[in-house]
Amino acid sequence: MLKPLRNGPTVVRTMPWECAETSRELLLNREWLVTNGLGGYASGSVSGAITRKYHGILIAALPAPLGRMVMWSHVSEFLRFADDDVVSLGAEERAGGQLLLEGADYLREFRLEDGLPVWIYQVRDLVIEKRILLPHLQNTVHVSYQMTAGSKLPKLELRPAFHFRHHEAAVDQGFSAPYKVTATEGRYEISGSGRRIPPLRMRLHGRETGFTIAAARIHQVVYRTEQQRGYTYEGDLWSPGFFQVDLAQQSTATLIGSTESWDIIDVLNPVVVLASERERRARLLAQAAPAAREGLAAELVFAADQFVITPAGRAEDAARAHAAGDEVRTVIAGYHWFTDWGRDTMISLEGLTLTTGRLIEAGYILRTFAHYVRDGLIPNMFPDGKKEGLYHTADATLWFFHALGRYFERTQDEITLHLLLPTLVEIVEAHLRGTKFNIHVDPADGLLVQGAEGYQLTWMDAKMGDWVVTPRRGKAVEINALWHNALKLLAGWLRQVGENADAQIYEGHARRARTSFNERFWFEAGGYLYDVVDAPEERTSARPEQGEACPSADDACRPNQILAVSLEHPVLEEGRWRAVVDVVQRELLTPFGLRSLSQKHPDYKPTYHGDLRTRDAAYHQGTVWGWLIGPFIDAWEKVHPGEKTAARAFLERFPEHLGEAGLGSISEVFDAQEPHVARGCVGQAWSVAEVLRCWVKTA
């Protein structure tokens, strides 16, 4: 009989808690996340308080047009002893929005075991472990409690609270009431007034279980993070009553919530679910690159798993893929509010799948997106609950070539190469002749132009109403670096299959683009690259070496130029690599990535905070982006070959960050100035992917 890969967790991150010495703010500002491989998740603060509209015990990924729905918001946990003493283990809301962190007095430790959250409470001589997990590919959550020490045998009371709504909806919207409760032989169903919303099915496993109907509305729950971000922050929850179960040493009580059918819910008991998930996570670690099986990299292997999903609700796509013997996979760009984005998927693919040994899924992702190509473009993003993507992006399709290049180099998958080559040729031809959003090659110089009024087509895509913060219309530096790289990759693939004549054509386009790039983009006075040339909305900059003005060139020092060096086929001539890398290191590098704009620029914003308009104004005007550390290290190593130890030093602050914000993951952005506070999404795919990839390559 084969033995399991291992008996217990091997990767543990601990957050000790001394209630007398540590501010309780820590429990509110540290967040945990568990996902289900469908885009659904459970998440909250370590305290148990729901501080975001996205927090909940179960946010289910439901078929379109529903999308991700908050199905189970909160659970209040009480221990009732024989002497009638009652102890709360969590955070409780009181009338008027008062928040009581009663559980902080009893919390002794919070930790992640192979990425899964565990709380340790001590009440009198009683020690209780609480765990939350979501069975893979199910909209189901298991909340388990195990008594590991103690002589007293209390009852555990669990009061679930609900507010069925889309996870993006304001906290005062959705189906707060009325709800209907149906009970049949230990099975309970909570139904809302929305006709299309499935019921939440609940069941309690344990000794001497029961349920007491005691309906109550919890008024004015305050979502403090939403308040800080300038959104609606007060809403009501509804509870039908409470579950009760006897606790005993080494026995486990598990409350299950699910939108699946009872047949699926009942097929695996909680013990088997936990063992199965541990085995799945052991396989994730075993198949990853050897350098990714311990320490920071191992933690990031589990973080990476959160983003690779089988999208719920795209039945037509799944049917098409299954008919061809394939599967649909995609990448969630970030938790909590992003869906799958083409650009983020392609930038993330190497770190999330190739570094982690998930080569088959990498192929699924690439073939999935190949089927989404329209007018020579892959989708920018899929709105939540929608089946059709939006195509307003100039760079996602070019990053597709980069991702394919990394995949083919690693796998030598000639079948996929032959399958996708016609699509890749059509993509390039569409760019040469012109496609949507004014994306076209300028016949005068062979450089790629992009931009349409009112659209933000590059990765610097902040927009508030009609205000496009960084329009970057014209010939953007990274777009043309990616364009040159795509042409070179395509030519190489065509030669590989014997299409030498066509390969020469695209080599010719690449040579012309490279010649023009080096003539047009070098900013001699600054010793770096213009961010955009032929940009109608940007100011004029001087080119002293020519003694004349350079019309419509933006000389803002931005990180986009690093791609002219970092990509597999650099568009910048080698003699200027070091100058660009040195400027980027001096002006933009921080311990958590690159600033999006030099501190010397008049539009520079040092912090990313406040309401939506204030945040958008800073999003790409100084704010640090974690994913950019990857291209920077790639470029830095080209001018400092063999210096792996020095390259690894650029990542030395990330292990510390995994204990902040989203525990075990890497945030979307950071403030541009010290102490570089983490902002935005608490877990971002390309941040995790690029740090993991670079950590392994610098091992």
C-alpha positions as CSV (number, residue, x, y, z in Angstrom):
1,M,0.0,0.0,0.0
2,L,1.4,3.4,-1.0
3,K,2.0,5.8,1.8
4,P,0.9,9.5,1.7
5,L,3.5,12.0,0.6
6,R,3.8,13.1,4.2
7,N,1.8,12.9,7.4
8,G,1.6,16.6,8.4
9,P,2.2,20.1,7.2
10,T,5.8,21.0,6.3
11,V,5.4,24.7,5.6
12,V,4.2,26.7,8.6
13,R,3.9,30.5,9.1
14,T,3.1,31.5,12.7
15,M,1.7,34.8,14.0
16,P,2.1,34.6,17.8
17,W,-0.3,36.7,19.7
18,E,0.2,38.2,23.2
19,C,-2.9,40.1,24.0
20,A,-1.3,42.0,26.8
21,E,1.6,43.2,24.7
22,T,0.3,43.6,21.1
23,S,-2.2,46.1,19.7
24,R,-5.5,44.5,18.7
25,E,-5.2,46.5,15.5
26,L,-2.9,43.7,14.3
27,L,-5.8,41.2,14.4
28,L,-7.9,43.6,12.3
29,N,-5.2,44.4,9.7
30,R,-3.9,40.9,9.0
31,E,-6.1,38.9,6.6
32,W,-6.4,35.3,5.7
33,L,-7.6,33.7,2.4
34,V,-8.6,30.2,1.3
35,T,-9.7,29.5,-2.2
36,N,-11.5,26.7,-4.0
37,G,-10.0,26.6,-7.5
38,L,-13.2,28.0,-9.1
39,G,-12.7,31.7,-8.2
40,G,-14.6,31.3,-4.9
41,Y,-13.0,31.9,-1.6
42,A,-13.3,32.4,2.2
43,S,-11.5,35.4,3.8
44,G,-11.5,37.6,6.8
45,S,-9.4,39.3,9.4
46,V,-7.5,37.2,11.9
47,S,-9.8,38.7,14.6
48,G,-12.9,37.2,13.0
49,A,-14.3,40.6,12.2
50,I,-15.5,41.2,8.7
51,T,-13.8,44.5,7.7
52,R,-14.3,44.4,4.0
53,K,-17.3,43.8,1.8
54,Y,-15.4,40.9,0.3
55,H,-15.0,39.1,3.7
56,G,-17.0,36.0,4.4
57,I,-17.0,32.4,5.4
58,L,-18.1,31.4,1.9
59,I,-18.0,33.6,-1.3
60,A,-19.2,31.1,-3.9
61,A,-18.3,31.3,-7.6
62,L,-21.6,30.7,-9.2
63,P,-22.6,30.4,-12.9
64,A,-23.2,33.5,-15.0
65,P,-24.9,35.9,-14.6
66,L,-24.5,35.5,-10.8
67,G,-20.7,35.5,-10.4
68,R,-19.1,35.5,-7.0
69,M,-21.7,35.8,-4.3
70,V,-21.3,36.3,-0.5
71,M,-23.4,33.3,0.8
72,W,-22.2,33.1,4.4
73,S,-20.9,36.3,5.9
74,H,-19.9,35.5,9.5
75,V,-20.1,33.0,12.4
76,S,-20.2,34.0,16.1
77,E,-18.6,31.4,18.3
78,F,-19.4,30.8,22.0
79,L,-18.3,28.3,24.6
80,R,-20.9,27.5,27.2
81,F,-19.6,25.8,30.3
82,A,-21.5,23.8,32.9
83,D,-21.4,26.8,35.4
84,D,-23.2,28.9,32.7
85,D,-20.1,30.9,32.0
86,V,-20.2,31.9,28.3
87,V,-17.0,32.9,26.4
88,S,-16.9,34.4,22.9
89,L,-14.0,33.3,20.7
90,G,-14.5,35.9,18.0
91,A,-15.4,39.5,17.2
92,E,-18.9,40.6,18.0
93,E,-20.9,43.5,16.6
94,R,-23.1,45.5,18.9
95,A,-25.8,48.1,18.1
96,G,-24.4,51.2,16.6
97,G,-21.5,49.4,15.0
98,Q,-19.5,48.8,18.2
99,L,-16.9,46.1,17.7
100,L,-15.8,43.9,20.6
101,L,-12.7,41.8,20.1
102,E,-13.5,39.4,22.9
103,G,-11.7,36.5,21.3
104,A,-8.4,38.4,21.4
105,D,-8.2,37.6,25.2
106,Y,-8.2,33.9,24.4
107,L,-6.3,33.7,21.1
108,R,-2.8,32.3,21.6
109,E,-1.6,31.8,18.0
110,F,-2.6,32.1,14.4
111,R,-0.7,30.2,11.8
112,L,-0.8,28.9,8.2
113,E,-0.2,25.2,7.7
114,D,0.6,24.7,4.1
115,G,-1.3,27.9,3.4
116,L,-4.4,26.9,5.4
117,P,-5.5,29.0,8.4
118,V,-5.5,27.7,12.0
119,W,-6.4,29.6,15.2
120,I,-5.4,28.4,18.6
121,Y,-7.5,29.5,21.6
122,Q,-7.0,28.8,25.3
123,V,-9.9,29.2,27.7
124,R,-9.2,28.1,31.3
125,D,-7.4,24.8,30.7
126,L,-9.2,24.2,27.4
127,V,-7.2,24.5,24.1
128,I,-9.2,24.6,20.9
129,E,-7.9,24.5,17.3
130,K,-10.1,26.1,14.6
131,R,-9.6,25.5,10.9
132,I,-11.2,26.7,7.7
133,L,-10.8,25.0,4.4
134,L,-12.7,24.8,1.0
135,P,-12.7,21.4,-0.7
136,H,-11.1,21.8,-4.1
137,L,-13.5,22.7,-7.0
138,Q,-16.5,22.9,-4.7
139,N,-18.5,25.9,-3.4
140,T,-18.3,24.4,0.0
141,V,-16.6,25.5,3.3
142,H,-15.7,23.5,6.3
143,V,-15.2,25.3,9.6
144,S,-13.8,22.9,12.2
145,Y,-13.1,23.0,15.9
146,Q,-11.0,20.5,17.8
147,M,-10.4,20.4,21.5
148,T,-6.8,19.3,22.0
149,A,-6.5,19.8,25.8
150,G,-8.6,20.5,28.8
151,S,-10.7,18.8,31.5
152,K,-13.9,20.9,31.0
153,L,-16.2,19.8,28.3
154,P,-18.2,22.8,27.2
155,K,-20.8,23.1,24.5
156,L,-19.9,25.1,21.4
157,E,-22.6,27.4,20.0
158,L,-22.2,28.7,16.5
159,R,-24.5,31.4,15.2
160,P,-24.1,31.9,11.4
161,A,-25.1,35.3,9.9
162,F,-26.0,36.0,6.2
163,H,-26.4,38.7,3.7
164,F,-26.7,37.2,0.2
165,R,-25.2,39.7,-2.3
166,H,-22.6,39.9,-5.1
167,H,-19.2,40.3,-3.5
168,E,-18.8,43.7,-5.3
169,A,-22.1,45.0,-4.1
170,A,-22.3,47.7,-1.5
171,V,-22.8,46.3,2.0
172,D,-26.3,47.9,2.3
173,Q,-27.5,46.2,-0.9
174,G,-28.5,42.7,-1.8
175,F,-30.9,40.2,-0.1
176,S,-30.7,41.0,3.6
177,A,-34.2,39.7,4.3
178,P,-36.5,37.8,4.3
179,Y,-34.8,34.4,4.4
180,K,-36.5,31.0,4.6
181,V,-35.0,28.2,6.7
182,T,-35.8,24.6,5.8
183,A,-34.8,21.7,8.2
184,T,-34.8,18.0,7.4
185,E,-33.0,15.4,9.5
186,G,-30.0,17.5,10.3
187,R,-29.9,19.2,7.0
188,Y,-30.6,22.9,6.9
189,E,-31.2,25.2,3.9
190,I,-31.1,29.0,4.0
191,S,-32.9,30.6,1.0
192,G,-33.0,34.2,0.0
193,S,-35.5,36.1,-2.0
194,G,-33.4,36.1,-5.1
195,R,-34.9,33.6,-7.5
196,R,-31.6,32.6,-9.2
197,I,-29.6,32.4,-6.0
198,P,-29.2,28.8,-4.8
199,P,-29.8,28.1,-1.2
200,L,-27.0,27.8,1.3
201,R,-27.0,24.2,2.6
202,M,-25.6,23.7,6.1
203,R,-24.8,20.7,8.2
204,L,-23.0,20.2,11.6
205,H,-20.9,17.2,12.2
206,G,-20.0,16.3,15.8
207,R,-21.3,14.8,19.0
208,E,-24.8,15.6,20.2
209,T,-25.6,18.3,17.7
210,G,-28.7,20.5,17.5
211,F,-30.1,23.7,16.0
212,T,-32.2,26.3,17.8
213,I,-34.3,28.7,15.8
214,A,-33.8,32.2,17.2
215,A,-33.9,34.6,14.3
216,A,-32.2,37.9,14.8
217,R,-31.1,40.9,12.7
218,I,-27.6,42.3,13.4
219,H,-27.9,46.0,12.7
220,Q,-25.2,48.5,11.5
221,V,-22.3,46.1,11.0
222,V,-19.3,48.4,10.2
223,Y,-16.9,47.4,7.5
224,R,-14.0,49.5,8.6
225,T,-11.8,49.0,5.5
226,E,-14.6,50.1,3.2
227,Q,-15.0,53.2,5.4
228,Q,-11.3,54.0,4.9
229,R,-11.6,53.5,1.2
230,G,-14.5,55.8,0.8
231,Y,-17.3,53.3,0.2
232,T,-20.6,52.4,1.9
233,Y,-19.6,50.8,5.1
234,E,-22.7,49.9,7.2
235,G,-25.0,47.0,6.5
236,D,-27.2,44.5,8.3
237,L,-26.8,40.7,8.7
238,W,-29.5,38.2,9.5
239,S,-29.1,35.0,11.6
240,P,-31.7,32.2,11.7
241,G,-30.5,30.9,15.1
242,F,-27.6,28.8,16.4
243,F,-26.1,25.4,16.1
244,Q,-24.9,23.6,19.2
245,V,-22.4,20.7,19.7
246,D,-20.7,19.0,22.6
247,L,-16.9,19.3,22.6
248,A,-14.7,16.4,23.7
249,Q,-10.9,15.8,23.6
250,Q,-9.6,14.9,20.2
251,S,-13.0,15.0,18.6
252,T,-13.8,17.5,15.9
253,A,-17.0,19.5,15.3
254,T,-17.4,20.8,11.7
255,L,-20.0,23.2,10.4
256,I,-20.4,22.9,6.7
257,G,-21.8,25.5,4.3
258,S,-22.3,24.9,0.6
259,T,-24.2,25.8,-2.5
260,E,-23.6,22.3,-3.9
261,S,-26.2,19.5,-3.9
262,W,-26.6,17.3,-0.9
263,D,-25.1,14.4,-2.8
264,I,-21.9,16.3,-3.3
265,I,-21.8,17.7,0.3
266,D,-22.3,14.3,1.8
267,V,-19.9,12.3,-0.3
268,L,-16.9,13.2,1.8
269,N,-16.9,13.6,5.6
270,P,-14.8,16.3,7.2
271,V,-11.9,14.0,8.1
272,V,-11.6,12.8,4.5
273,V,-11.9,16.4,3.2
274,L,-9.0,17.6,5.4
275,A,-6.8,14.6,4.5
276,S,-7.6,15.0,0.8
277,E,-6.7,18.7,0.9
278,R,-3.4,18.0,2.7
279,E,-2.5,15.4,0.1
280,R,-3.3,17.8,-2.7
281,R,-1.1,20.4,-1.2
282,A,1.7,17.9,-0.6
283,R,1.6,17.1,-4.4
284,L,1.8,20.9,-5.2
285,L,5.0,21.1,-3.2
286,A,6.4,17.8,-4.5
287,Q,6.0,18.8,-8.2
288,A,7.4,22.3,-7.8
289,A,11.0,23.1,-8.8
290,P,13.4,21.8,-6.1
291,A,14.4,25.3,-5.0
292,A,10.7,26.0,-4.4
293,R,10.1,23.3,-1.8
294,E,11.1,25.1,1.3
295,G,11.1,28.5,2.9
296,L,9.6,31.6,1.2
297,A,9.3,29.8,-2.1
298,A,7.3,27.0,-0.6
299,E,4.9,29.4,0.9
300,L,4.5,31.1,-2.5
301,V,3.8,27.7,-4.1
302,F,0.6,27.6,-2.0
303,A,-0.1,31.3,-2.6
304,A,0.3,30.6,-6.4
305,D,-2.3,27.9,-6.2
306,Q,-5.0,30.4,-5.1
307,F,-4.9,32.1,-8.5
308,V,-5.0,29.1,-11.0
309,I,-8.7,28.3,-11.5
310,T,-11.3,26.5,-13.5
311,P,-13.7,29.4,-14.2
312,A,-17.2,28.7,-12.9
313,G,-20.0,29.5,-15.3
314,R,-18.4,29.3,-18.7
315,A,-20.1,26.1,-19.7
316,E,-19.7,26.8,-23.4
317,D,-16.0,27.2,-23.1
318,A,-15.7,24.0,-21.1
319,A,-17.8,22.0,-23.6
320,R,-15.6,23.2,-26.5
321,A,-12.4,22.3,-24.6
322,H,-13.8,18.9,-23.5
323,A,-14.7,18.1,-27.1
324,A,-11.1,18.6,-28.0
325,G,-9.8,16.6,-25.0
326,D,-8.7,19.8,-23.3
327,E,-9.6,21.7,-20.1
328,V,-10.4,25.4,-19.4
329,R,-8.0,27.2,-17.0
330,T,-7.4,30.8,-16.3
331,V,-5.8,33.0,-13.6
332,I,-7.5,35.3,-11.1
333,A,-5.5,38.5,-11.1
334,G,-5.9,39.3,-7.5
335,Y,-8.0,38.8,-4.4
336,H,-10.4,40.0,-3.5
337,W,-11.9,42.0,-6.4
338,F,-10.1,41.1,-9.6
339,T,-11.4,38.5,-12.1
340,D,-9.2,36.9,-14.8
341,W,-7.2,39.4,-16.8
342,G,-5.3,38.5,-19.9
343,R,-2.3,40.7,-19.2
344,D,-1.9,39.5,-15.6
345,T,-2.4,35.9,-16.7
346,M,0.4,36.0,-19.2
347,I,2.9,37.9,-17.0
348,S,2.1,35.5,-14.1
349,L,2.1,32.2,-16.1
350,E,5.8,31.3,-15.7
351,G,5.8,31.8,-12.0
352,L,2.4,30.4,-11.2
353,T,2.7,27.3,-13.4
354,L,6.1,26.6,-14.8
355,T,8.1,27.3,-11.7
356,T,5.6,25.2,-9.7
357,G,5.7,22.3,-12.1
358,R,2.1,22.7,-13.3
359,L,3.1,22.3,-16.9
360,I,-0.2,20.7,-18.0
361,E,-2.2,23.5,-16.6
362,A,0.0,26.1,-18.2
363,G,-0.9,24.5,-21.6
364,Y,-4.6,24.6,-20.6
365,I,-4.3,28.3,-19.9
366,L,-2.6,29.2,-23.1
367,R,-4.9,27.1,-25.3
368,T,-7.9,28.6,-23.5
369,F,-6.8,32.1,-24.3
370,A,-6.0,31.2,-27.9
371,H,-9.6,30.4,-28.3
372,Y,-10.5,33.9,-27.0
373,V,-8.6,35.8,-29.7
374,R,-10.7,38.3,-31.6
375,D,-9.4,40.8,-34.1
376,G,-5.9,39.9,-33.2
377,L,-6.4,40.5,-29.5
378,I,-6.8,38.4,-26.4
379,P,-9.2,39.8,-23.7
380,N,-8.1,42.4,-21.3
381,M,-10.4,41.0,-18.7
382,F,-13.7,39.0,-18.0
383,P,-16.2,41.0,-15.9
384,D,-17.5,39.0,-12.9
385,G,-20.5,37.0,-13.9
386,K,-20.1,37.5,-17.6
387,K,-19.2,35.0,-20.3
388,E,-17.7,37.4,-22.8
389,G,-14.4,39.3,-22.3
390,L,-13.5,42.9,-22.9
391,Y,-10.7,43.5,-25.4
392,H,-9.5,47.0,-24.6
393,T,-5.8,46.3,-24.1
394,A,-2.7,46.9,-26.3
395,D,-0.2,44.7,-24.4
396,A,-2.0,41.6,-23.1
397,T,-1.7,39.9,-26.6
398,L,2.0,40.7,-26.8
399,W,2.5,39.2,-23.3
400,F,0.8,36.1,-24.7
401,F,3.8,35.6,-27.0
402,H,6.1,36.0,-24.0
403,A,4.2,33.4,-22.0
404,L,4.2,31.0,-24.9
405,G,7.9,31.5,-25.3
406,R,8.6,30.5,-21.7
407,Y,6.2,27.6,-22.0
408,F,7.7,26.2,-25.2
409,E,11.2,26.5,-23.9
410,R,10.3,24.5,-20.8
411,T,8.0,21.9,-22.3
412,Q,9.0,21.5,-26.0
413,D,5.3,21.1,-26.7
414,E,5.4,20.9,-30.4
415,I,1.7,19.9,-30.7
416,T,0.6,23.1,-29.0
417,L,3.1,25.1,-31.2
418,H,1.6,23.6,-34.4
419,L,-1.9,24.2,-33.1
420,L,-1.4,27.8,-32.2
421,L,0.9,29.0,-35.0
422,P,-1.9,30.0,-37.4
423,T,-3.5,32.1,-34.6
424,L,-0.2,33.7,-33.7
425,V,0.4,34.7,-37.4
426,E,-3.1,36.1,-37.6
427,I,-2.4,38.2,-34.4
428,V,0.7,39.7,-35.9
429,E,-1.0,40.4,-39.2
430,A,-3.8,42.1,-37.4
431,H,-1.4,44.4,-35.7
432,L,0.4,45.1,-39.0
433,R,-2.7,46.1,-40.8
434,G,-4.4,47.7,-37.8
435,T,-7.1,46.5,-35.4
436,K,-9.3,47.9,-32.6
437,F,-8.5,51.0,-30.5
438,N,-6.1,52.4,-33.1
439,I,-3.6,49.6,-32.5
440,H,-1.5,49.5,-35.6
441,V,2.1,49.5,-36.9
442,D,3.2,52.9,-38.2
443,P,4.3,52.3,-41.8
444,A,6.8,55.2,-41.5
445,D,9.0,53.5,-38.8
446,G,7.6,50.0,-38.1
447,L,6.8,50.9,-34.4
448,L,3.5,49.9,-32.8
449,V,1.0,52.7,-32.1
450,Q,-1.9,52.4,-29.6
451,G,-4.5,54.6,-28.1
452,A,-8.1,55.7,-28.4
453,E,-9.8,58.6,-26.8
454,G,-11.2,57.6,-23.4
455,Y,-9.4,54.3,-23.1
456,Q,-6.5,53.2,-21.0
457,L,-4.9,50.4,-23.1
458,T,-1.5,49.8,-21.4
459,W,-1.0,48.3,-18.0
460,M,-1.0,51.8,-16.5
461,D,-4.8,51.7,-16.7
462,A,-6.2,53.9,-13.9
463,K,-9.4,55.6,-15.0
464,M,-12.0,57.6,-12.9
465,G,-15.1,58.5,-14.9
466,D,-13.9,60.1,-18.1
467,W,-10.5,60.9,-16.6
468,V,-7.8,58.6,-17.9
469,V,-4.9,59.2,-15.5
470,T,-2.0,58.0,-17.6
471,P,-3.4,57.7,-21.2
472,R,0.1,57.0,-22.8
473,R,-1.4,57.2,-26.3
474,G,1.2,56.9,-29.1
475,K,4.2,54.6,-29.2
476,A,4.8,53.4,-25.6
477,V,8.2,52.0,-24.7
478,E,7.2,48.6,-23.3
479,I,4.6,48.1,-26.0
480,N,7.3,48.3,-28.6
481,A,9.7,46.2,-26.6
482,L,7.0,43.5,-26.4
483,W,6.2,43.9,-30.1
484,H,9.8,43.4,-31.1
485,N,10.0,40.4,-28.8
486,A,6.8,38.9,-30.3
487,L,8.1,39.3,-33.8
488,K,11.4,37.6,-32.9
489,L,9.6,34.7,-31.1
490,L,7.2,34.2,-34.0
491,A,10.1,34.1,-36.6
492,G,11.9,31.5,-34.4
493,W,8.8,29.3,-34.2
494,L,8.2,29.5,-37.9
495,R,11.8,28.5,-38.6
496,Q,11.4,25.6,-36.1
497,V,8.5,24.2,-38.3
498,G,10.3,24.8,-41.6
499,E,8.5,28.0,-42.6
500,N,11.7,29.9,-43.4
501,A,10.3,32.3,-45.9
502,D,7.6,33.6,-43.5
503,A,10.2,33.7,-40.7
504,Q,12.3,36.1,-42.8
505,I,9.3,38.4,-43.3
506,Y,8.8,38.8,-39.6
507,E,12.5,39.0,-38.9
508,G,12.4,42.0,-41.3
509,H,9.6,43.7,-39.3
510,A,11.6,43.0,-36.1
511,R,14.8,44.6,-37.5
512,R,12.9,47.7,-38.6
513,A,11.2,48.1,-35.3
514,R,14.5,47.7,-33.5
515,T,16.3,50.3,-35.6
516,S,13.5,52.8,-35.2
517,F,13.2,52.1,-31.5
518,N,16.9,52.9,-30.8
519,E,16.6,56.0,-32.9
520,R,13.4,57.3,-31.4
521,F,13.4,56.3,-27.7
522,W,16.8,57.2,-26.4
523,F,16.7,60.3,-24.2
524,E,20.3,61.5,-24.2
525,A,19.9,64.2,-21.6
526,G,18.5,61.7,-19.1
527,G,20.5,58.7,-20.1
528,Y,17.3,56.5,-20.3
529,L,14.4,55.8,-22.5
530,Y,11.4,58.0,-23.3
531,D,8.2,56.5,-21.9
532,V,6.1,57.4,-25.0
533,V,7.0,59.0,-28.4
534,D,4.5,60.5,-30.8
535,A,2.2,61.0,-27.8
536,P,-0.3,63.8,-28.5
537,E,-1.3,64.3,-24.9
538,E,2.2,64.5,-23.5
539,R,4.5,67.5,-23.2
540,T,7.4,68.1,-25.6
541,S,10.9,67.1,-24.5
542,A,14.3,68.2,-25.9
543,R,16.8,65.9,-27.6
544,P,20.0,67.9,-27.1
545,E,22.1,65.6,-29.1
546,Q,20.1,66.5,-32.2
547,G,19.9,70.2,-31.2
548,E,16.1,70.2,-31.8
549,A,12.8,69.4,-30.1
550,C,11.4,65.9,-30.1
551,P,7.7,66.5,-30.7
552,S,5.3,64.8,-28.3
553,A,7.9,62.7,-26.4
554,D,7.3,62.0,-22.7
555,D,10.5,61.9,-20.7
556,A,8.9,60.8,-17.5
557,C,11.3,58.2,-15.9
558,R,9.1,55.2,-15.5
559,P,9.7,51.4,-15.0
560,N,8.3,50.5,-18.4
561,Q,11.7,51.0,-20.1
562,I,13.1,48.0,-18.2
563,L,11.3,45.7,-20.6
564,A,13.5,46.9,-23.4
565,V,16.3,45.1,-21.6
566,S,14.6,42.3,-19.7
567,L,12.8,40.4,-22.4
568,E,14.2,37.3,-24.2
569,H,14.8,39.4,-27.3
570,P,15.8,42.9,-26.0
571,V,14.9,45.7,-28.4
572,L,17.5,48.1,-26.9
573,E,21.0,48.0,-28.2
574,E,23.3,46.3,-25.7
575,G,25.5,49.3,-25.3
576,R,22.7,51.2,-23.5
577,W,21.5,48.4,-21.2
578,R,23.6,49.3,-18.2
579,A,22.6,53.0,-18.4
580,V,18.9,52.1,-18.3
581,V,19.3,49.5,-15.5
582,D,21.4,52.0,-13.5
583,V,18.8,54.8,-13.8
584,V,15.9,52.4,-12.9
585,Q,17.9,51.2,-9.9
586,R,18.7,54.7,-8.7
587,E,15.3,56.4,-9.4
588,L,12.7,53.6,-9.1
589,L,13.9,50.6,-7.1
590,T,12.5,49.9,-3.6
591,P,12.6,46.8,-1.4
592,F,9.2,45.7,-2.8
593,G,9.4,46.5,-6.5
594,L,9.7,49.5,-8.7
595,R,8.1,52.9,-8.4
596,S,5.8,53.7,-11.2
597,L,7.2,57.2,-11.5
598,S,10.4,58.9,-10.4
599,Q,10.3,61.0,-7.2
600,K,11.6,63.9,-9.2
601,H,8.6,64.1,-11.5
602,P,6.0,66.8,-10.6
603,D,3.1,64.3,-10.8
604,Y,4.8,61.9,-8.3
605,K,2.6,60.7,-5.4
606,P,4.3,59.2,-2.4
607,T,1.4,57.2,-0.9
608,Y,-1.6,55.3,-2.2
609,H,-4.5,55.9,0.1
610,G,-7.9,57.7,0.5
611,D,-11.0,57.5,-1.6
612,L,-11.1,56.0,-5.1
613,R,-10.2,59.2,-7.0
614,T,-7.2,59.9,-4.7
615,R,-6.0,56.3,-5.1
616,D,-6.4,56.3,-8.8
617,A,-4.4,59.5,-9.1
618,A,-1.5,57.7,-7.3
619,Y,-1.9,54.2,-8.8
620,H,0.7,54.7,-11.5
621,Q,2.2,58.0,-10.4
622,G,4.8,56.7,-7.9
623,T,3.1,53.7,-6.3
624,V,5.3,50.7,-6.1
625,W,4.3,47.5,-8.0
626,G,5.7,44.2,-6.7
627,W,5.6,42.4,-10.1
628,L,8.1,44.8,-11.6
629,I,10.8,43.3,-9.4
630,G,10.9,40.4,-11.8
631,P,11.7,42.3,-15.1
632,F,14.2,44.4,-13.1
633,I,16.1,41.4,-11.8
634,D,16.1,39.9,-15.3
635,A,17.6,43.1,-16.7
636,W,20.0,43.5,-13.8
637,E,21.4,40.0,-14.3
638,K,22.1,40.8,-18.0
639,V,24.5,43.5,-17.0
640,H,25.7,41.7,-13.9
641,P,26.0,38.1,-15.1
642,G,26.7,35.4,-12.5
643,E,25.9,37.6,-9.5
644,K,23.1,35.6,-8.1
645,T,23.7,36.5,-4.5
646,A,23.5,40.2,-5.3
647,A,20.3,39.6,-7.3
648,R,18.7,37.7,-4.5
649,A,19.3,40.7,-2.2
650,F,16.7,42.6,-4.1
651,L,14.1,40.2,-2.7
652,E,15.2,40.1,0.9
653,R,12.3,42.1,2.3
654,F,9.6,39.9,0.9
655,P,9.8,37.1,3.5
656,E,8.9,39.8,6.1
657,H,6.0,41.0,4.0
658,L,4.4,37.5,4.0
659,G,3.6,38.2,7.7
660,E,1.8,41.4,6.9
661,A,-1.5,42.3,5.1
662,G,-2.6,39.1,3.3
663,L,-0.8,36.5,5.3
664,G,1.3,34.1,3.2
665,S,0.8,36.2,0.0
666,I,2.2,39.3,-1.7
667,S,0.1,42.5,-2.0
668,E,-0.7,44.3,-5.3
669,V,1.1,47.6,-4.5
670,F,3.1,49.5,-1.9
671,D,3.5,53.1,-0.9
672,A,6.4,54.8,-2.8
673,Q,8.1,56.0,0.3
674,E,9.2,54.2,3.5
675,P,7.9,52.2,5.2
676,H,6.3,51.1,1.9
677,V,2.9,50.2,3.4
678,A,1.2,47.4,1.5
679,R,-1.9,48.5,-0.4
680,G,-4.5,47.3,-2.9
681,C,-5.3,43.6,-3.1
682,V,-3.8,41.5,-0.3
683,G,-2.9,38.8,-2.8
684,Q,-1.9,39.6,-6.4
685,A,-1.0,36.9,-9.0
686,W,1.8,38.7,-10.7
687,S,3.4,39.8,-7.5
688,V,3.4,36.2,-6.2
689,A,4.5,34.8,-9.5
690,E,7.4,37.2,-10.2
691,V,8.8,37.0,-6.7
692,L,8.6,33.2,-6.7
693,R,10.2,32.9,-10.2
694,C,13.1,35.2,-9.2
695,W,13.6,33.6,-5.8
696,V,14.0,30.2,-7.5
697,K,16.2,31.6,-10.4
698,T,18.6,33.3,-7.9
699,A,18.9,30.2,-5.6
